[in-house]
Amino acid sequence: MLGIVRPCRHHLSPALHRRWAAHLCGTCLSLRDGHGQLARTATNVDALLVSVLAAAQAGPDTATERRAGPCPARGLRTATVVSGDAAALAAHAALLLAAGHLADHVDDAQGAFRHRPLAAAGRRVATRWSDRARATAPTGFDPSALLAVPARQHAVEHAAGTVTLADATAPTADAVAAAFAHTAVLAGRPANAAPLAVTGAAFGRLAHLIDALDDLDDDRRDGRWNPVDATGAGVDATRALARAQVATIAATLPTVALTDGLDARLAHRLLVHETDRALGRTLLRSEQPSTDQPPHPGDHPGSHPPREFLAGCAAAAGLCCTGQLCCTDPITGPWSGQPRSNPCATCCDCTDCGCDCCDCCSDGDGCCSCCDCGS
């Protein structure tokens, strides 16, 4: 599942975690209803922020929900999930982001897409998703910024002149800014559009920078374009710019007029606290002594050669069945044969409760033991 905001149960109160799951499942089901079962694989934990923000501005009395049937991801239990225009916008954003992400992996021949049959299939899926999203844009939403991301990113990566980190992250920043700002239209809060655009731009830029830092070692080894090196900024400047985006989100979100309810608290939790936590995970993984220097072109990585497709499938199955995918970091990539960080094993820091009294002690929805709510 794509995205950087991945809260676990230890970082959300039970009520907030249930509400987060309702938005996540609502996005997934909107993808299924609008674009077919395969599109559910495009579910993006960051795109559901669109749904959360729309609900946080509109208030609990205007929320649109529906009853969802049993799902394996919920242990075959039914659930009440978010639906309506907000979920549709989140699904639209998720589909376009996934299409661009998939096309990028195909272009770079990453992982299984080194093999021509899978690359061709991946390209067809990315094109179909992009075309479907173009034809089914939510009413009143201009999808041009989201649709333009792949082409704009390609232009940046092949530009002849000097490219800065701001240039490299601008397509994603503009796309997320447009999606966040449209939630103000859905909620009937036009005054919120401007600060939400700023928040969205910072979040989009942050997601791009985190992805660049996470992929840096792999991109250097395989000779792929990465803004950390391509712009000449280096790791330290990239980290500093990422921290600035977290600070911008924390400073701008309080200026957005939100209702006093569960969705507003969830928006604060995800956008302020979980973005900081996501960056912290990335900085921890990327703090290597030699990270700021690209390898010499003649250097050999000294690791295992890439595996064939079927061997990679067997290795992937082994990672899942032995539990390594959940508990081991780093792991050996099933197809590349190279050591790599494992985001599944580091998606939550369960040694730190991470609760804030301002988030978990109101409305009587429960509180973590690390909060002293009596003071």
BELWOVEN-V251311 format. One record per residue. RES is the residue in one letter. NEAR is the number of other C-alpha atoms within 8 Angstrom. Layout:
res,near
RES,NEAR
RES,NEAR
This chain:
res,near
M,7
L,9
G,10
I,9
V,10
R,10
P,11
C,9
R,8
H,10
H,9
L,12
S,14
P,9
A,10
L,11
H,11
R,8
R,11
W,9
A,9
A,12
H,14
L,11
C,10
G,12
T,17
C,11
L,9
S,12
L,18
R,12
D,8
G,6
H,10
G,9
Q,8
L,8
A,12
R,11
T,6
A,12
T,16
N,11
V,13
D,9
A,13
L,14
L,11
V,14
S,15
V,14
L,13
A,13
A,15
A,15
Q,13
A,13
G,13
P,9
D,5
T,7
A,9
T,7
E,9
R,8
R,8
A,8
G,7
P,10
C,9
P,7
A,5
R,8
G,7
L,8
R,9
T,10
A,9
T,9
V,13
V,14
S,13
G,8
D,8
A,14
A,16
A,13
L,13
A,14
A,15
H,12
A,11
A,12
L,15
L,13
L,9
A,12
A,13
G,11
H,8
L,11
A,12
D,9
H,10
V,13
D,7
D,7
A,11
Q,9
G,7
A,10
F,12
R,10
H,9
R,7
P,6
L,10
A,13
A,8
A,8
G,12
R,11
R,8
V,9
A,13
T,9
R,8
W,13
S,12
D,8
R,9
A,11
R,9
A,6
T,6
A,11
P,9
T,4
G,4
F,7
D,6
P,8
S,6
A,11
L,12
L,10
A,9
V,12
P,10
A,7
R,9
Q,10
H,8
A,8
V,10
E,8
H,6
A,8
A,4
G,4
T,6
V,10
T,9
L,11
A,6
D,9
A,12
T,12
A,9
P,13
T,13
A,14
D,12
A,13
V,14
A,15
A,11
A,12
F,15
A,15
H,10
T,14
A,16
V,10
L,10
A,10
G,7
R,10
P,7
A,6
N,11
A,14
A,8
P,12
L,15
A,13
V,11
T,14
G,16
A,14
A,13
F,13
G,15
R,14
L,11
A,10
H,10
L,12
I,11
D,8
A,11
L,12
D,10
D,9
L,10
D,8
D,8
D,11
R,11
R,9
D,6
G,6
R,8
W,8
N,11
P,11
V,14
D,10
A,9
T,11
G,8
A,13
G,11
V,10
D,8
A,8
T,13
R,10
A,8
L,8
A,13
R,9
A,8
Q,12
V,14
A,8
T,10
I,14
A,10
A,8
T,12
L,11
P,7
T,7
V,9
A,7
L,9
T,9
D,7
G,9
L,10
D,13
A,15
R,11
L,12
A,12
H,10
R,10
L,12
L,10
V,11
H,9
E,12
T,12
D,9
R,8
A,11
L,11
G,8
R,10
T,11
L,9
L,7
R,9
S,9
E,7
Q,6
P,5
S,5
T,10
D,8
Q,6
P,7
P,7
H,5
P,4
G,4
D,6
H,4
P,5
G,4
S,6
H,7
P,7
P,8
R,10
E,7
F,9
L,6
A,10
G,12
C,10
A,9
A,10
A,9
A,8
G,8
L,10
C,10
C,7
T,7
G,9
Q,10
L,12
C,8
C,8
T,10
D,9
P,8
I,11
T,9
G,9
P,12
W,14
S,12
G,12
Q,10
P,8
R,10
S,8
N,11
P,6
C,8
A,11
T,9
C,10
C,8
D,6
C,6
T,4
D,6
C,9
G,6
C,13
D,7
C,11
C,6
D,9
C,13
C,11
S,8
D,4
G,5
D,10
G,9
C,10
C,9
S,5
C,6
C,9
D,7
C,6
G,3
S,3
